[in-house]
Amino acid sequence: MAVFYYMTLKLVIISLFLLSSQLFPFDGNKKVVDSLSTIEFSFVGDIMCHSTQFKFAKVNKDSFNFNSVYKEIKPYFDNSDVVVGNLETVIEVKGVNYSGYPVFNTPKDFLEGLKYAGFDILTTANNHAFDISERGVLSTIEHIKNYGMKNIGSYKSKSERDSVVIFEQNGIRFAVLSYTYGVNLYQIPENKSYLINKINSELIRSDIGKYRQKGAEIIIVSFHFGLEYSKSPNSYQMDIVKKTIDFGADIIIGAHPHTLQPIKFFKSANSKIDSGFVAYSLGNFISNQRWRYSDGGAVLNFTIAKNKTTGDISLGGVRYLPIWVFKGNTQKGSEYIILPTEISRRDSAPNYLEKEDLKLMNECSNDTHSILTKFSSNIEKDSFKKSKLRKIKKDYLANKIFVDQTPILLKKTRPFKFYYDTLNFIKKDSAFHHQIYD
């Protein structure tokens, strides 16, 4: 009797399984969450240092502390894997006095603040990159390297300019390219055009093709272009962007106008991503420009996802965080502080903020929304909460830089921190494996 009972139960179970497989057939094409790798990017606009900024940060004769500038924005960057900004100043040329506009020469401690904030990549092709000629370019590159960040867009040599540098984060390979419309002072010698990337259609086409051939799955292009203080892109910007999309760029980020400009989505037959976008300008991240539209900007956050089974690349949500720069007195003295505008709506807003500050922050928040969403409503205001520093999981994927297809494993203290040697960014030791008015 027992045998009959178990045989009957077995037949019932098999029948139910066969029936369920017909009613709910397995779809091998469905995305499984665990099959996705993602990168969380944060991009910001112009990073500047006017003379009052380094005066506020001065500790003694040759010592400065800029960390407090970023104390409110840093926790937001802790949610990102990769943080990128446009460094629009020269960094500490030996024997040259510190200065702001029109010839920028900023204390190297400024980079310590950016490192503290969480920056990983600094684009350095812009109109102020040549303010102190070749000396300024070389000094800036060296100081950025010494602080453990990577610069893109200016180079020490032709061989360095021609090297293909591809980053890998969480199993996704990406490249950042950077170009400027020109420089303010001096003329870049023709035989040293490698010092700073200038916008040139053939150069951009060649670079994108080369990087794609070397394995870049995502190509992000940074342009320093446009009319200063204009809230809309001009015909020159739109023409360059169209060509760059046709060349195969996946994402385009603009800087230089010192005001925000709209975001627009696109789909290029030559890119690898399902949908790309151009952000014509992200405004100012930090500066001493204290008027409407220039006293703030936005942190642009977006997600890149890769299906590890199919290899398909997709764009996740594109979000913006409005920011406003406070300049004034706190309990610690005179300070600049980058503030998410949402802080003005908190019950516990900093007590150094006056009624006029709160008014300006709300105005900045509204301006940010109206400008960025002018061409598309598919952009969300970011409201993620500040978080503690992320703990790195023990099984966290190793991150790498690829130089001409030679992978280098990177030491990690937080996502996307790396070390590299002088010219080819290759270090052979146990820690690595060969494989205008501003």
Number of C-alpha atoms within 10 A of each C-alpha: 6 7 8 9 9 11 11 11 12 12 11 11 11 11 12 12 12 12 12 11 11 10 9 9 10 9 7 7 8 7 13 11 8 8 13 19 17 19 20 17 19 24 23 27 30 28 20 25 25 22 17 15 22 22 12 17 21 16 12 8 6 9 12 19 18 24 19 18 23 19 16 15 19 22 18 21 22 19 21 21 21 21 24 21 25 30 26 25 29 32 28 22 20 11 6 11 11 18 19 19 16 14 19 26 26 25 22 21 22 20 24 20 19 23 18 15 23 26 26 22 23 24 24 31 32 30 23 28 29 28 21 20 18 20 14 23 25 20 19 27 22 16 20 21 18 16 17 18 22 22 25 22 24 26 25 19 14 13 12 17 18 13 16 23 24 25 21 23 20 19 17 21 18 21 22 24 21 27 26 25 17 20 19 15 15 11 12 16 11 7 8 13 16 20 24 27 24 23 18 13 13 9 13 23 17 13 16 23 15 14 22 21 10 16 16 24 22 25 23 21 22 27 30 28 24 25 16 15 16 16 20 19 19 13 10 11 18 14 10 17 21 14 14 20 23 16 21 23 29 27 24 24 24 30 29 29 28 30 28 32 28 21 24 19 14 14 16 19 12 12 20 21 23 15 16 20 20 23 21 31 33 31 30 30 25 27 24 20 17 13 9 12 22 22 25 34 32 29 27 23 24 19 17 19 21 21 18 16 11 11 15 14 21 18 18 16 14 18 19 24 23 25 26 28 26 22 20 14 12 13 8 7 9 14 20 23 20 24 20 22 23 18 16 19 11 9 7 8 12 11 8 12 15 9 10 9 17 17 12 20 26 19 15 22 22 13 17 26 20 14 17 25 16 13 14 11 12 12 19 15 15 16 12 9 9 14 12 11 13 12 9 12 7 6 6 10 14 16 23 25 26 26 18 15 15 15 20 26 18 19 16 15 10 14 24 25 21 20 22 19 10 12 12 14 18 19 15 12 8 6 11 17 15 13 10 14 10 22
